[in-house]
Amino acid sequence: LSALDDAHAEGYNDVAFSGGEPILYDDLRALLGHAKSLGMATNLTSNGILLKGKRLKMIEGVTDLLAISLDGVPDSHNRMRNHPKAFDLMFANLEGIRETESMVAYRAYSRHDLDCLFSVGLD
């Protein structure tokens, strides 16, 4: 929490959590909540696979922007995530994710798969 205090004191007004899978961090809600109490905008990047139930509730109300990593069409996404059902697991959670108060964005890593990104965003 002190790192957030220091960042805020230095004039930062935005904080982003990513890398690995941040929702696995037990104290994430406390970090996001503290950042919000300082008036900072909060951003979270997730692969979306575990964003359901209590983990989704953990970030509700304290996350301004939720970015879901999308590595391309299902086969590409599964290959990048090294899991045969990674795309399906993420996709199954999108309805609940969209119902949160957070703005939801999708991050694509390949310009060749932009059509997939647009179709996921519109579903």
RANORUR-V142704 format. One record per helix or strand of 3 or more residues. SS is the DSSP state (hx for helix, st for strand). FROM is the first residue (numbers start at 1). TO is the last residue. Records with the same first field share a line. If there is no record, write none. Layout:
BEGIN
SS = FROM-TO  FROM-TO
END
This chain:
BEGIN
hx = 2-9  22-24  28-37  53-59  74-81  86-92  94-98  111-122
st = 14-17  41-46  65-70  103-108
END
